[in-house]
Structure formats: C-alpha cells, structure tokens
Amino acid sequence: MDYLRGRILRTMAQNARLQGFGILVLCVLLYPAMTTAQQPALNLMPLPANAQLGSGSLHVDSVFSVAFTGYTELRLERARERFLRQLARQTGLPLSFKPAKSGKATLVVETEHASKEIQEVGEDESYILDVSTASARIRASTPLGAMHGLQTFLQLVDVSPDGFAAPAITIQDKPRFPWRGLMIDSARHFIPLDVVRRNLDGMEAVKMNVFHWHLSENQGFRAESKKFPKLHELGSDSLYYTQDEIRDLIAYAKDRGIRVVPEFDMPGHSTAWFVGHPELASGKGPYEIERRWGVFDPAMDPTNEKVYKFLDDLIGEMARLFPDHYFHIGGDEVNGKEWDANPKIQAFMKAHELKNNEALQAYFSGRVQKLVTKHGKTVVGWDEVLVEGVPKDIVIQSWRGQASLAKAATQGFRGILSNGYYLDLGWPAARHYAVDPMSGDAASLSAEEKQRILGGESCMWAEYVSPENVDSRIWPRNAAIAERLWSPQEVRDPASMYARLSFISARLEWLGLTHRTVSRHMLQRLAGPASPSQFAALRTLTDLLEPVKDYTREHTATAPPTSGTPLNRIVDAVPLESDAGRHFGELIDQFVASSCQDPAMQSRLHEQLAAWRDNDAILQPLAQRSFLVKEVAANSQDLSALGAAGLAALDAIGKGQPPPDSWKAQQLATIEQAKKPKAQLLLIPAPAVQKLIEAATAGGACSSTKP
Amino acid sequence: MDYLRGRILRTMAQNARLQGFGILVLCVLLYPAMTTAQQPALNLMPLPANAQLGSGSLHVDSVFSVAFTGYTELRLERARERFLRQLARQTGLPLSFKPAKSGKATLVVETEHASKEIQEVGEDESYILDVSTASARIRASTPLGAMHGLQTFLQLVDVSPDGFAAPAITIQDKPRFPWRGLMIDSARHFIPLDVVRRNLDGMEAVKMNVFHWHLSENQGFRAESKKFPKLHELGSDSLYYTQDEIRDLIAYAKDRGIRVVPEFDMPGHSTAWFVGHPELASGKGPYEIERRWGVFDPAMDPTNEKVYKFLDDLIGEMARLFPDHYFHIGGDEVNGKEWDANPKIQAFMKAHELKNNEALQAYFSGRVQKLVTKHGKTVVGWDEVLVEGVPKDIVIQSWRGQASLAKAATQGFRGILSNGYYLDLGWPAARHYAVDPMSGDAASLSAEEKQRILGGESCMWAEYVSPENVDSRIWPRNAAIAERLWSPQEVRDPASMYARLSFISARLEWLGLTHRTVSRHMLQRLAGPASPSQFAALRTLTDLLEPVKDYTREHTATAPPTSGTPLNRIVDAVPLESDAGRHFGELIDQFVASSCQDPAMQSRLHEQLAAWRDNDAILQPLAQRSFLVKEVAANSQDLSALGAAGLAALDAIGKGQPPPDSWKAQQLATIEQAKKPKAQLLLIPAPAVQKLIEAATAGGACSSTKP
C-alpha cells in the first residue's frame, strides 16, 4: 500500500473524546473542511471522525485470525464469524473460523462491557482501531463499537502489490447522530425476509443502526397478529411475516447493532386493516385491499371506543413482539373524507368541540399515544402527530422538512429527518448527501435544542419497487446518507463521496446485495435473445437513462399503476443514478473550461458522441423483437440525435468560426426534444450536450467570438 | 413470435413412441442430421426428440395460470409453484401462485399415474407439450414427464414484439438415455448445501436425473455417521452434511425428478476415514486429513475381518439414509503401497492365492459388493471394480473410456460413461458434446448390449473449485452434456449447440446459479479499486484467457497446491471456455475463407487487434498495484504482441505483396511465445492470429502468390 504511505488523514473537526475508555484525544485541526486535493486514497464510507495513517501495512493472508478479550457475549462470537466470512469472501482466502488465542491473533478486539439488553438511543458506539504492520487492535466500550470497528477494518483491507493488506492507521471514531435509520415499506410491495436481511447486512456495513419497518398500509397488513388474525389473513394476500419470522429478524438485526422500530400506520393508510375488521373504519364498508397508489379515504373511526379497545390489544401484542423502546404509529396523510361523510363522527366533533379534522386526528393521536405509553413504549410519528398537547417524549419523523423539524425542537420535541432522504424519488446521491439535519432552520437552534435532533432515516417507499429491484433502489445511494448521519458535518465533498461510493458499492455486493447485477439481469430478460452487439447498444443507451424524478412516474403513467403492474420495464431496470451520465457531464465541463483546447478530451468526446450517433441503428432491430425495448425507441433516437448535435458542435469549434443562429436554434430544438421524458425515462447527457453547443456559438466559451 | 411462424422443426431421427399414453407417433424423417442453416430460432436445451412448430404464439401475461389434472401429488403441487416462481422471475410478471381451475388455466398438466416411490432407472419420463395460441397442455404418464414438460415450456417463453409469449408448437419428447448424471465432489473442497441445491435446480432445467454425490475422499469424510461419529468428526474439519441435511437434500432432488446416488470411495481415496479409525487402514498410522492432491498410499486392509464388520454397519446406515437403489463404492486408484509394505497382508495374499494387488482389490470389492447387496442396493463402481467373478448386476462407471464401457457391455454389465465428461479438465463444451456413449467401440455392440449402456455422468472433481466458483466450472458446459444424454444422437451440430448454450446460460442464472456473475465479481476483487478503463482492460485480457487444460495445473504449480491454497487468482476467475476467443477464431476463419477480401470483416479485425495491441499499456498500472493482476503481466504483453502481429499481417495482406520469410519467422516466434501457458493460463486467440499470418505469407490463402 505504498501509495498510502505517509499521507495523513484528519477528517474530524472537533476534539475527539472517546467515551468508555475515558481517553481524551486532542486532535489538531488541520483541515476543517476537506477538499478533493486533500482526499486520501482511503476507501472508507462512512469516513471516520478521526484517522491518522501510519506507514506500511498489515498483511492479510490465510492465517489471519481474530480474538476477543474483555467482555464477551455470543453476539460477539457471531460477529467474529461473520467478519471472517466476509473477509474470506472479499479476499478469496480460505480463513479458519476457529477462535484464536488473543496472544496470537492478528486482530484483537477488546470490549469493555455489555451494551444495554435492549439497544438504546445514544448508546456508546465509539471505537478505536489501531493497525500496525504486525497486528491490529480494536478497542470499544461496548459490542456496538466493537462491531463498527470490525466493519471499518473490512473496508480497509484491499489488494496490494504483495498480497491483501490493510494500511497502518489509527482511527478514533464515533457517530455524529445516534439515530441513523433506513425505512423499508414492505407493505405496498411485500419484501421477503431474505431481501430484508441482506439490506440489514448493508446497513451494518455503513454503520446504520435503525431499521424502521413500515408494516401496514392500504395495500397490506404484513405482520401476523395472533389476537386479530383477520388482519393479516384477509389483509395481506397471504404475504405477511409470521411472529417467529419477525423475532428472527429482530435477532438478526440486534446481532448487527441495529434496532427494529415497527410502524403501524393509523388512522389513515389503513384500508388493509378494514378488510378483516370493517368495524374499525369510519365508512360503511365492506373494504378490499387497495391495489392503487395514492392517498385514500378509508380511516379509523376516532369516535368509536371499540377502536381504542382493539388498538390497546393490538399495540400490546406488537409491543411485546418488538422489544425496541420506540413504536411508530404513522399518522400521515388522512384526507378526512370518511370523517366528513359520517354523521355520527360529525356529531361527536361538535359535542367535543373538535373544530376540524386536524383536531379530530389530534384527539385520536392523543388516545393512541396513551396506549403506546401504557405498553411501555415511546411514540414515533410523522409530522402530523405533532399537535398541541401531545407529551414531550414523542419523536417526530419529519417528511415535511428541516423547518418542521427545527420547530419541533424549539417546542421540546425530539426529531429525525427524512425529508431529503426519500430514496424512491430518484435523486442523485449528491443531492441526498447535501441534506444535513442540522442545516436550514436547525442551524440556528440552541445547543440544547440541537441535542433533540437525533439523526435521520432514509425511506424506501415501495410503489415502484419489487423484491427483485429494491436493492438497486436503496443502494448505493443509501451509503451516502449513512455517511451524512455518521461522519462529521464537515465531510461533504461530493467528488470524494462519489469516488468512495463506487468502491463501497462493489463491496456491498459481496454481502449478497444485488443492486449492480440486477440491472444487467433485468436488461437481459427484456432483451431476450439479443446479439452481443445489440445488447451492448442497449447498455449504451440505458447507461445514460434515469427514471423520472420525484412523483412524475405516478403522473405520467398511461394506465393507473397498481400493485399488480409488472415492474419489468427499462424504467425498473436502470439504476436511479447514471454514472455514465455524470461522467460525461464532468468531461464536458472540463473540456469547456479548457476553452475546448484539450485534444485528448476532444478525442474522447468525439468517440463517445459518434458511438451515440450510431447506436440507434444497432438497437432498432432489437426494438422490433421486444416490446420492452421498443418502449425506449424514441429515447434511442434522441440519443442518436444528441450524438449528432454534439459532433456538429465539435465540428463548429474545430472550424474556429461561430455557426449561424439558425444552426444554434436547430441544435437546441434537438436538445429540447431529448430533454422531454419518454417511457418515464430521462436522457441524462442532454444538458451537457447543450453546454457544448452553447460553448460553440457566438459569444460562447469556445467560440472565436468569445467574450 | 412472427419470426418463428411457419417454420418446422424436426429433430427426431427415430419413430417417437410415447410410452404411457400408448400413442404411436409416426414421424417422417426430413432432416436426419440438422445443419446450421436449418436450425430454428428455438432456444431449447436439450432439444426435444420431436418438435413441430405451429403458427402464432401463446401470450404469457399476469393472468397466466396452471392447473393439474389426472393423477396429482404434493410433489406436483410444489412443481407448479416452482414453475410459476421461475416464470415470474424470467418475465418479471407478478403471477398469482394460487391454484387455478383446470377449465380456466392457461396451461393444463395432465398426469396419468404415479411414478415409483423410489425413482427407478428407465422410468417413463416422456411428455407431450402442445402450445396453441389460446392455451397449452402437457400430457405425461408420470410426474417425471410432467416436470420435464414444465421445464420445456419455461424455455419456450420469451419476450416478443407484443409481450411475453411461447410459440405455438407440438413437442413429443423422451430421453435417449435413462441415466443422465452430474457428479459433484464435495469431499476435496466442501460444497455447502445451498450451492448443491442451486446446481440441482440447474440439473432440473436441463433434464438431468442423477446427482452422484462424491462424499468421501482422502481430504474429507462429509456425511454424518451416527454409528461411527469419528468418521465425520475427525475426518472433515467440521465441514460435513448432517443426516437431516442429507434427507432434506434428497427430498429436494426428488422434487426435481433427480435420484441421489451416494459414493463412499474405498478401499483407496480414504485417508480421511483413518483419522478417526486407523484400525481400518493397511498402514500403521496415525493418519491426518490429507491436504495435498493426488493418489496416496493409505488403503483399507482387505484382510481384516473387522473392516468388513465396520463396512457392514456403515453401509447399512448409509443404505437406510439414501433411498436410491444404487450405491457407489468408488474403487478407483489404489496404488497398493500400504499393502506391499504390510507382512500380514502379504501372508494373507499368499494363503489365499491372490497373485497381485489387483486380485486383492477384487477380493475386497467382492466382499463389499455382498454387503451392499445384503442392504438391498445395487453396486456402482469405477472401472476398477470390474474384475472376474463380480455379479452381473453391478454398474460400471467408466472414467477410462468407451472401449472399457463397451467391453463391460459385451460381458453383460451395465455401464455409464464419464470419460469425456470430466468438467474439471477445462475442455470446451463442443469437445464434451462430441463424446457419445454409443460411439467408438460401443457403436458396434448388439442391440441387447447397447441397452446396457445406461447413459453418462459429467464429473466435477474439486481440487480447483471452491463454493465460490464451482458453478462456473460446471455451467454452462454441463448443459451441452445434458443434451448429449437426452436428445437424439443426430443432434450434434456444435454451432447450434453454442447458440442455444449462450441463451440457456443466461436463463440458468435466473435459477440462482452464479456461473456468469462470479467471474466479474472475482475480477473486481483482484483488481481492487481499479479505474473503469483499467478494469475494462483487465476484462479485455481475461475474456481471452482460459485455464490450462487436463492435469496441467497440477504439474505447473510453483508450490504444491493443497486444500488450503487460495482459489482467488485469475485462473480461478475466468470461465473455462472463452467465448470471445471462440468468436475471434470464427471471424478469422471466415475472413481467410473470403481470401481476406471482406472489408467489413477486415475492419472488425483491425479494430479488435488494435485494441489488443494497446491494452497492455492501460493494464500495466493496475498490475503494479495488485499482486493478482501482476501475475498476468506476461499474458498481457503477449496479447499486445498478438495484436501487433495480427495488424502486421493485415498490413501485409493490404499491400498485396507477400512479406519476406524473415518477417514470417519473426511473427511466428511471437505466436510461439504467446502459445506458452503463463500463470497457468492460455491465450486463446494465438492459433487464430497464426492462421492470419500464414494466410498473408507467400503461398497463403490471402497472399498474391496463393496456390
């Protein structure tokens, strides 16, 4: 690892005080905010709070071994075996899984004491990792820190000129936020347990510690209830998790230092409950499992005492099943129509002086919160649950934004940010990465108020994900959010993030995640028996496409999408972020910045644009054979047109004489056409080609008449 | 499926008599041996005995359903669900798994009666599959045929211009041989059950019906014995299958119409037995698990009555665990050294007039065969067990060849061919495909003798396979062997085989097999954080490399390989057969056949050769960073030299004037260098470039002085 030697990395902007050992480490601040130039070749994600590279590296070969000292427990023994399996997988070395004696082990892990039996918010997760050329040591006060240290070590190990190795380094690390979560909606589309498990493996790798399990929706009630079996029997199309499976999953998560917070969304988003229990609803029924997406009318009846009796029993049952101290009651998006239409409810509102539906929902939330408290849990809810009079110990999960979160903090409420972390909106990783729970209104909070912002959660809403492609909708972008929530606030350079993300993304596939391979598999399926050159042409096109963003897919569907709509189209197969598109944009920016003078860049651009221009002719025969390829025939024509337009711009630049305005208008018309989404897909390089055209025209950066 | 319409496929060269239905189908022989030109675009593997395409196709969409009529059993219900899962996977359609009423189902499967409780050799596996534009029907006399029909249907479904569809067709199919096996050696390297299971899924897809499980070796005893627990406890490094796991695996196989034949190899190949039971051996002991590869001295003591008592108990235990009627006792490769060195054994041989070690082994085999028979099973053994006096009901598995097999048949023994089907030797699929159990000496057997040749088994010996890459050592080549054993003898066009193999190979990955993806994963691992262009250069090189063939790897290792040797090198990562290398060879052949006049081919060749020439410069920096890439630095230089030599030949051809002899000698020296294996890898295009050079030189096909 010569190329690392001697470099020093300091990513921490604060004094690092490692709890548990009582060691106070003073850290000189050399680089309060890192720039790309200072970026070390250290492929860690999340970046640690503090790291100092030594010289040389620790050889990792077949005799590598691990020993645990100090406090031990079965969970650590399993973590050791998991660590060795993962190390064996990422090196191909046949490691022995037998426990080693601590004196002889390559890596010694020293844990001071147990963590809480039920993992708590804000528990000590810190660790110190020392790697020398002879051995390595992890010190942590609790198993949580020890396991984080193991994950960091795994990321350090890579191939080197003389074997696998980890660089000599000292890392002192701890999280910035205590609540670093991923929410998976297994209700709209059921997500099988093996898929959930591999995503928990991914969470462990990037040090996330909360799995928020969205278990009920209009489209499904996914947890077995022994008290009210009609909930899952009639409300899930037989796609639900048994209580045994849930217990197993919780144990699996606990083994990885991950809490499991269940969400049962009420009083809205609950049609599936009413299939078996119409008596809970505010309308007349009967109800069927909802197949469409959106916000729907059915809602629980807040005026019916039987509803609270039912919820008391159900929450009690689920509170026993899920050991976590927190319990999510949803509370979002009630449209109130069933309440408006029910005279009994209207009468109740009048009698109790509840002025509007918001007040009625507040009444409901207050009642449910008391039930949750009675069963020993703290409530988590979406923004809507924060209304006057609710107890201060609830936690607000904000889908509305930082302002909402900051306001809650000033009122004394704890909160977690999800606005900006919705994975289903298809944003690029850099856009999520730029969202900080402590920026915006939160930046001006007092120190005490800031303490109330516990962290954040990325959200994987599941209208357009299937068990097949869900990994590719979560990863790798979720790793960037994980870094935002773990690493110091000053770690925010997107170029560094993307460089490391690409590395971590490959590593995550070793855990069994399929975010990279699934795209090729799905494209192969929809290409049928394509020739190699046809398939390559399909890849050239699809590598530059991204699904439309935000909620555009919903609004541009030719037929209303439902839970039965196949998710086998190109919009489902391509990653949500196009690496090739981003790289092309960077290349254009650099080229234009060179006043279009760099011949190497010009030649690369020419090659790429010519390939695009010629791509459609290769792809067309395939489009004739496959209805799913045919769907992107127009996108393919756009790409060819983009290639031709870009080549024309290069040509104009080469001639050294600005083309006429009519030329520009014609080229820009091509760009405008290419920018229009087709088949719910965006052609990512369109704006970059536009830049090239503008640079070529009179007054542009690369024109002979440039300003 | 317009492109299929109207074509007629007849692959059968014999009258097709579908048993069970008693239907005699007379089939006119139009094409006794198919040529490439007649090859239909029907991606079936193995090709059916008889198929006749209709017109139009059956639409396969989300409402597709299956119903079973006639005889049913739970196994068929599971087959239905598996079929639907697989169909959903390969189309991305959200299919309902609920049973359909037969009147309404898209596909109706009609089964006449049960198959045998314990699957027998030669049971009826035939089926008729009718697909019309409105519906499909499978008729079979037993569940075995019904399940084969389902697999054929799955292969028929593909993307079409207006949705997923299966072509209208009538298929009447039955296997050519009743014994179509795959042997996996889980003893030298332990193969976990999930890996075995997905290989059984692959076997089902290509209609193989015997899983031969090689369970004991010098390097490991992999089956739990409750009677003699020291066998697996001391002889397996804790890597063994419990009896419960074995029972589960057998049930899993039975569900797929696959018999499980266990092999316990004796009296040689048995060092691992002696770790816990040195009293069985002919030497003094103590013994340790063998870590090296090869043939070793330890062998059971055929003169010790306690050995037979032990084997009686063990075979009894295993005969109860494995329900199949056949039991494999190995019997191969005893070097006799321990026997020679043991005076007691020598005395015994003298006393019993056993002239040599072969006679002693025959004595042992005879005794063991009696034990196997006593426990109700028929013996299978390698060639060596066939000695004078053995009962006629044993089955010979021939690793020695067709002559040995034919000889056995003339003596009245049944046999299965494995010579020619050793997957570990790294042969191209076409070479295995050309091996026919009925060719060579077998071709001249009488009809009755031919009946004794039951089929064949491919063998995956595991010196150089790990759980990680074993799929890529078995597949896709094993599908070509499966076709050899199922389809009519006349189906033997390698071009057709390769076209279909490429298709089936992609399909097999939908079953969970990893033969295609693992290569890229392993290359990514050994490339570390390579840039995209470096990784592409590594792919360009490795796509043209194949591991050395036959037993060369053993003989060219720098250090003696052992079971602890990491299998993470490029030789372990690349597929055993290079598609790119084969395609390049085909292109050169076509180009030379055109007297090097085809400009399109010339331009393709030029592009490819230029890319090879320039590849090494891109790859070298990566070789400096990774010891595993560095290993192929010389191969990379060879490829660049090949590229340059090929370009020089194109140049000479273009000039229209034969180059001097000195030029030829220089180019051929380059080729000779490139042909030499390096890092245990062969550079596949070397002979093709040589052809181009020879074509360019005086008297060559593309020279102005051509003959």
Boltz contact constraints between the chains, C-beta under 6 A:
constraints:
  - contact:
      token1: [A, 92]
      token2: [B, 566]
      max_distance: 6.0
  - contact:
      token1: [A, 92]
      token2: [B, 568]
      max_distance: 6.0
  - contact:
      token1: [A, 93]
      token2: [B, 566]
      max_distance: 6.0
  - contact:
      token1: [A, 94]
      token2: [B, 564]
      max_distance: 6.0
  - contact:
      token1: [A, 158]
      token2: [B, 528]
      max_distance: 6.0
  - contact:
      token1: [A, 159]
      token2: [B, 528]
      max_distance: 6.0
  - contact:
      token1: [A, 159]
      token2: [B, 626]
      max_distance: 6.0
  - contact:
      token1: [A, 161]
      token2: [B, 627]
      max_distance: 6.0
  - contact:
      token1: [A, 162]
      token2: [B, 627]
      max_distance: 6.0
  - contact:
      token1: [A, 163]
      token2: [B, 627]
      max_distance: 6.0
  - contact:
      token1: [A, 503]
      token2: [B, 529]
      max_distance: 6.0
  - contact:
      token1: [A, 506]
      token2: [B, 524]
      max_distance: 6.0
  - contact:
      token1: [A, 517]
      token2: [B, 517]
      max_distance: 6.0
  - contact:
      token1: [A, 524]
      token2: [B, 506]
      max_distance: 6.0
  - contact:
      token1: [A, 526]
      token2: [B, 159]
      max_distance: 6.0
  - contact:
      token1: [A, 528]
      token2: [B, 158]
      max_distance: 6.0
  - contact:
      token1: [A, 528]
      token2: [B, 159]
      max_distance: 6.0
  - contact:
      token1: [A, 529]
      token2: [B, 503]
      max_distance: 6.0
  - contact:
      token1: [A, 564]
      token2: [B, 94]
      max_distance: 6.0
  - contact:
      token1: [A, 566]
      token2: [B, 92]
      max_distance: 6.0
  - contact:
      token1: [A, 566]
      token2: [B, 93]
      max_distance: 6.0
  - contact:
      token1: [A, 568]
      token2: [B, 92]
      max_distance: 6.0
  - contact:
      token1: [A, 626]
      token2: [B, 159]
      max_distance: 6.0
  - contact:
      token1: [A, 627]
      token2: [B, 161]
      max_distance: 6.0
  - contact:
      token1: [A, 627]
      token2: [B, 162]
      max_distance: 6.0
  - contact:
      token1: [A, 627]
      token2: [B, 163]
      max_distance: 6.0
